[in-house]
Amino acid sequence: MTTSAQRLTVGEKLGYSCGDAAANFVFMSMILFQASFYTDVFGISAGAAASILMIARLWDAFFDPIMGVLADRTRTRWGRFRPWILWTAGPWAAVMILAYTTPKGWSMGALILYASVTNTLLMTLYSMNNMPYSALGGVMTGDVNERAQLNSYRFVSVNIAQFIVGGLTLPLVARFAVGSDRQHGWQMTMTVWAVLCLILFLITFFTTRERI
């Protein structure tokens, strides 16, 4: 394919960047709020919270290479990497909500197990989505200038997403909290972010194309 045929439209660059914006709604929520959510809202100890986060990271280190092989061997009419963005979008949104939902009336042991399972599932879906997404940019075009521009669009989208998560999450939690029920506030806030992620992933899937 000629270089001119591998030039990307602005719409395709914007669409591709939406995927990285969506990923950062989860990533920045984890970095900024997850530990404090587990201890202050979910109600488990700091030690249990740290163990849950560590288990998920260890699993992620084991699963990433497997996911890389799976994505590289995928063969569909949509390509190798785009399908994973579509396939994981719905489960991503659902588990994102569940990971920040606090079950009522559960024992401490059951809460810890629930948090561990939902957090590990969320990290797994993150890998299943983000690794193929990262590889997608390399097969959309072989033009080095186009790839550089594609990464520039990603950089801008990531910063916008980080600004939104960092600046609006806690105000939304306070807004959605019924009385002093911060658990409900977190569930509703993450529902908003999850729906936004789903929309952004679908935009990425439908506006991009694998050319190589």
Disulfide bonds with the S-S distance in Angstrom:
none
